[in-house]
Amino acid sequence: MSTRGMSERARDRIRSWRPVTRYGLGVAVAVAAVALMVGSAAAAPSALAATTKYTAPYTGYGFGGVDLLPIGCGQTASASVLPQFNLTTGKAVADAKDSSKSCGSANSSVEIVLYAEYGSNDFKTSSGVHNLTATWSLTLKVNLTAKSGGSGQVAESFFAADAETYIFDETNSTEFSSTTPAVLDDFIESGSYSHTYSSVKAQSWVDAKLVKSHTYAIGVDLIIYIATGVTPGKSTATASLTMSGGKDAATLKSITLT
């Protein structure tokens, strides 16, 4: 498995996962760049035991990236700490903010999608149904504001965090993926909201029927969305995330394949 192939697949999935904007202010086109990719040297596929548990330090690859999705005018967006996954500690960090203000006669919105991914080295295992479960501990801070400029005007601010788990069949280029719902989800249409999430447990899992002769790899993702949107007039909205290190980080506690 090439690291480039894993990274491209991760980015394709992020684009397909992006939730429909809750404020109905339009669909944006992604303008994005992969931020970081670090990893250990590739090795020949290993044969796993009946139950294999991964914990930090992880062997494999760490990825991080940002997708920026703007529409209209009047937006700002920045990521002061680019998303990254640290193989040694199992921690994922990121720090970002965006804002929208009424501008011209069209709706304005912007969404930042931040993702950190762990990708394993290739392996082989026994034939039959297997379960892959990943467990995170999330500590982060969220700040949202939304101010309508008047009657009939809309201002909205949104945050969500998802945990996703995948098994890639490298032999036939197929994928088994989890379908777990968003772990955290905040949305406001007026006022302000500020919250610190501390050590929130987040799990994602997938069951897959695997074949002994095939080669596989594991992917575990944390995806965070922050978005703002306004209609024409005099409305404003802001959203920010702090998950930049120390206690404010997402930690991949373990990955278990049974």
N, C-alpha and C positions, 0 to 999 in steps of 0.2 A: 504494500500500500504506500503510495506517495503522499507526503504531507500536503502537497499542492492539491491532490485529489480530495483529501479530507476537508481542506479549507474551502474549496469551491462548493462541495456538497453542503457544508454548514451554512454558507451564505445563501445558497438556493433555498434551503429550508427556512431560514429566517425570513426571507421575502414572502414565502408562501404562508408562513404562520401569522404575519402581521394582521392584527384584528381590524375589522372594519371600523373606521373612526366613529365613535359613539355620538359625536356631535353632528354628524351628517353634513359636514362642511366641505365635502369633496374628496376625491381620491388623488393621492399624490404619486409621483414617480420617484423611485429610489435613486438617490445620488450617494454613493457609498464608497468606502475604502476599508479593506481589512487592516486592522491596526497592528496586531502583533501575532507572531507564530513562533513558538519555541518548542524544542522537544529533544528527546534522547535519540541516540542513533537507532536506525531501523535494524531489526533482528529477524532471523528466521522465525516463522510461526511456532509458538510454543504449544505444547499439549497441556490443557488445563485439567485440574482435578475435578471431581464430581461437584464440589463446592469451592469456589474461588472468591476470596474477599480482597479487595483492593483498598488500601488506605494510604495517606501521605507518608513518605514521599511517593508520588506516582511515577510509573515508567510509561513513557509514551510521548504525547504531544499536547501542548497548551496553545489555544488560539484565543484571539480577542478581536472584536471588530465593531464598527459603528455604521449604521445606515441612517441617513438623513432624508426625511420625506417632507418637503415644503410644498405649499400651494399658495398662490396669491402673492401679496406683498406684506410688509410690516412685521416680518418675523426676525427673531434672533435665535441662535442655537450654538452651543459650545460644549465640548467635553474636556474639562480641565485635567481629568485623569482618564486616559484611554482604558477601555476594558482589557483585562488580561487575566489569565489563569496561571498561578504559580504551582508548578509541579512539586516543588519541595514542600511547601506548606499546605497545599490544597486550597488556598484562598483565591477568590476572585474579587477584583476591585474595579471601581468605576466612579466617576463624578461628572455630572452633566446638568445642564439647565437649558430651557428654551422659553420663548415668550412670543405672543401674538398680539397685535393691536390692529384695530380697524384701519384699513388703508384702501382708498379708492371705492369703487362700486361693487367689488367682488368679495366673497368670503376669503379669509386668511387663516391658514393653519400651518402647523409644523409638528412633526413627530420625530423623535430620536429613538432608534432601536439599538440597544447596547447588548452585546452578547459575549459570553466567555464560554469556552468549550474545552473539555478534556477528550482526547482521542487516544485509545490504547494502541499498543503494538498488535500486529496480527497474531491470531491464535487458532488452534483447533480444539474441538471438544467432542464429546460423545453424541451419538444420534439420539433424537427424542426432543421432548418439549423442555425448554429451559426458561428460567425467569431471571431477568436482569433488573435489579433495584438500586437506585442511587438515592442517597440521603444527604441533604444540605442543611446547614444552619445559617439563617439569614439575619444579619444585623445591618440596618440601613436607616437613613433619614429621608423623609419626603416632605416637600413644601409645595402646596398648590394655592393659587389665587385665581379668582374670576370676578370681573366687574363689568356688568352690563352698562352700556352708555345711555340707555333709555328704553322706553316702551318698544317692544317688538324686537329689540336687539338681543343677541345671544353671545355669551362668553362661557367657555368651558375649559376645564383642565383635568388631565387624566394621568394616572400612573398604574402600571401593572407589572407583575413579575411572574414568569413561567419557568418551570423546571421540566426538561424533556430528556428522554432516554432513547437510545437507538442501538440496534445491532445491525452492522453492515455485513452482508454476504459478499465477500470479495471475489468469490468464484463465479457467481452468476450476476453480479452487480444489482442485487436487490437489497431491500432495506425493511427492517421491522421497527416500528416506531410506537412510542407511547401516545396515549390520548388523554392524559391527565389535565384537569382544568387549571386556570391561573391560580397561583398560590396566594398572591396579594393583588388587590384591585381597589383603587380609590378614584372617585370621580366627583367633581363639584361643578355647579353652574352659577354659584354666587358665593361671595365671602372668601374665607381662607381656611385652609386645612394644613396642619402641621403634625407629623407623627414620627416617632422613632420606633421601629420594629427591632426587638432584641431577641436573638437566638430563636427565631421562628423556624420550626422544623418543616422542611419541604421535601417530599418524596416524589419520585417518578419511577415508573416501572413498565416493563414490556415482557410479554410471553411470546416465545418464538419456537417453532419446530426446526431444529438444526440438524445438520447432516455431518457425520463424522469425517467424511472425505473433503469437506469444504473448509475454506479459510475465512475467518471472521475478524471484525474489529468492533470495538465499543465506542460509542459517542455519548457524552453526557453534557447537556447544555443548560446554562442559566441565561434567560433572555429578559431584559427589562425595557419597558416602553414608557416614555414620558411624552405627553402631547398637549398642545394648546390649540384653541380655535376660536375665532370670533366672526361675527357677521359685520356688514358695513355699518358705519356710524362712529361711535366713540367708545368702543369696548376694548378691554385689555384682559389678558390672561397670562399666567406664568406657571412654570412647573420646574422643580429641581430635585435632584437625587444626590445624596452623599453616601458613598460606600467606598471610601478612599483609603482604607487601611486601618491598622490597629484593631480596635473592637468593631469599627464600621467596615465589615467585610462579609462576603459570603464564603462559607467554608464547606467544601465537599468532604463530608465526614467519612463516607464509605461508599463503595460500589460492590455489590454482591451478585455473582452469577451462579445459579444453582441448576 
